[in-house]
Amino acid sequence: MQEVNLIATTTFGLEAIAAHELRLLGFPKQSVENGRIMFRAAPEAIGLTNLWLRTAERVRLCMGEFTAATFDELFEQTKALPWSDWLPENACFPVDGKSIKSKLYSVPDCQAIVKKAVVENMKKRYGRQWFPEDGPQYRIEVALLNDRVTLTIDTSGAGLHKRGYRTLISDAPLKETLAAAMLYLARWYPDIALWDPFCGSGTIPIEAAMMGRGIAPGLHRQFAFQEWPGLSQSVFDEQREAARAAVCTDPPDHIVGTDVDPDILRVARRNAQAAGVADDIHFQALPLAEIQTKQRYGKLVCNPPYGERLGTDAQVKSLYKDMGSVFRRFETWSFYVLTAHEGFENLVGRRASKRRKLYNGNIKVDYYQYFGPRPPKPARTTKTSQ
Ligand SMILES: C[S@@+](CC[C@H](N)C(=O)[O-])C[C@H]1O[C@@H](n2cnc3c(N)ncnc32)[C@H](O)[C@@H]1O
């Protein structure tokens, strides 16, 4: 099959990290826009990227892009795209839509027009008037931005943050994709000690342990494209098998997750078990004020409560003041804190080395990064000739 156009979608702020992941997977030619990375690749890339991308939300197959300012233009150009090369006769193809700053602003109308145009295209190929839609799912999206239409089919099914290990969640869980992005931004590597003192259901330590073990994030789940007859499923079986074989037997060095709530830690342990990393994380019930470490260097990565979703403002303020003491106690560590609380730096008593705007669900948050001293390089052993 010829190369296809693919789009990896991300939440705002994570595009550069997902683009980096794509380069590591062997897709260096990309164009990056708000919330999406476009790249061209062989169809096998659909399996590979769904399996391995840790920070993308979905992988979409791009069927076409064009400009449309009237419903006629939308209908005719949609109908001309090669839908029936992909959709079998029994395909189930719901149409989602969104429209920003475009003349065609009525999203339900755009959805209905696209549905009709795809049906017309399929009538021609399959020579029938009615389609049962009782087969595999091809979820179409019509997205308009400044009158530019992008038509895609979702290859992922459930969002890629759904790794399959988190059956139980806390009150304010962090998306797995965002947790993985926080670790990438913190430049955490498996030989560096990691501590999440507000670990809740364990997302940050679990994502870290999976990265440390080289476990593909999509190893234990299903994807929409697995039902598609037009794609070689044996190639995907091989990709999954290779991912299984790539799991590293060496555990990461030192991953700790603590939380004041012992009940939520039971959830964290079960999630870690389901992710296959239960032995790689030390979970313990401990309030922030009591955390201590003998590790000289490490990274503390967390998303503490921030009022909007958990705790009263007074509780949150007092907690952030305690964080200031932890920063002083762990003086040679680096700290990475995701919060929506605007007073964070003042309460903790220290300006961040770097601050990055991100989104946790629909909430605008900042990722405060405090760089500690670099650990000394290990002493070099001098080889002497004999
Ligand atoms: C925003 S949630 C963290 C969610 C977590 N990242 C997850 O994936 O589920 C904040 C967590 O901080 C914990 N917490 C609140 N006060 C605490 C304290 N004083 N010490 C330690 N943990 C605390 C709560 O029990 C809650 O699980």
PDBQT file of the ligand as one rigid body, heavy atoms in Angstrom, charges set to zero:
ROOT
HETATM    1  C1  LIG A 401      -4.047  15.834  42.444  1.00  0.00    +0.000 C 
HETATM    2  S1  LIG A 401      -3.972  14.373  43.365  1.00  0.00    +0.000 S 
HETATM    3  C2  LIG A 401      -2.665  13.490  42.597  1.00  0.00    +0.000 C 
HETATM    4  C3  LIG A 401      -3.187  12.571  41.545  1.00  0.00    +0.000 C 
HETATM    5  C4  LIG A 401      -2.182  11.558  41.100  1.00  0.00    +0.000 C 
HETATM    6  N1  LIG A 401      -1.115  12.148  40.308  1.00  0.00    +0.000 N 
HETATM    7  C5  LIG A 401      -2.874  10.451  40.330  1.00  0.00    +0.000 C 
HETATM    8  O1  LIG A 401      -2.416  10.130  39.254  1.00  0.00    +0.000 OA
HETATM    9  O2  LIG A 401      -3.866   9.903  40.805  1.00  0.00    +0.000 OA
HETATM   10  C6  LIG A 401      -3.254  14.918  44.878  1.00  0.00    +0.000 C 
HETATM   11  C7  LIG A 401      -2.962  13.855  45.920  1.00  0.00    +0.000 C 
HETATM   12  O3  LIG A 401      -2.341  14.487  47.021  1.00  0.00    +0.000 OA
HETATM   13  C8  LIG A 401      -2.679  13.759  48.177  1.00  0.00    +0.000 C 
HETATM   14  N2  LIG A 401      -2.407  14.617  49.367  1.00  0.00    +0.000 N 
HETATM   15  C9  LIG A 401      -3.133  15.649  49.856  1.00  0.00    +0.000 A 
HETATM   16  N3  LIG A 401      -2.531  16.192  50.935  1.00  0.00    +0.000 NA
HETATM   17  C10 LIG A 401      -1.379  15.491  51.132  1.00  0.00    +0.000 A 
HETATM   18  C11 LIG A 401      -0.316  15.574  52.069  1.00  0.00    +0.000 A 
HETATM   19  N4  LIG A 401      -0.318  16.482  53.045  1.00  0.00    +0.000 N 
HETATM   20  N5  LIG A 401       0.712  14.703  51.976  1.00  0.00    +0.000 NA
HETATM   21  C12 LIG A 401       0.728  13.770  50.999  1.00  0.00    +0.000 A 
HETATM   22  N6  LIG A 401      -0.265  13.623  50.086  1.00  0.00    +0.000 NA
HETATM   23  C13 LIG A 401      -1.301  14.478  50.143  1.00  0.00    +0.000 A 
HETATM   24  C14 LIG A 401      -4.129  13.394  47.986  1.00  0.00    +0.000 C 
HETATM   25  O4  LIG A 401      -4.475  12.261  48.784  1.00  0.00    +0.000 OA
HETATM   26  C15 LIG A 401      -4.184  13.130  46.470  1.00  0.00    +0.000 C 
HETATM   27  O5  LIG A 401      -4.066  11.746  46.201  1.00  0.00    +0.000 OA
ENDROOT
TORSDOF 0
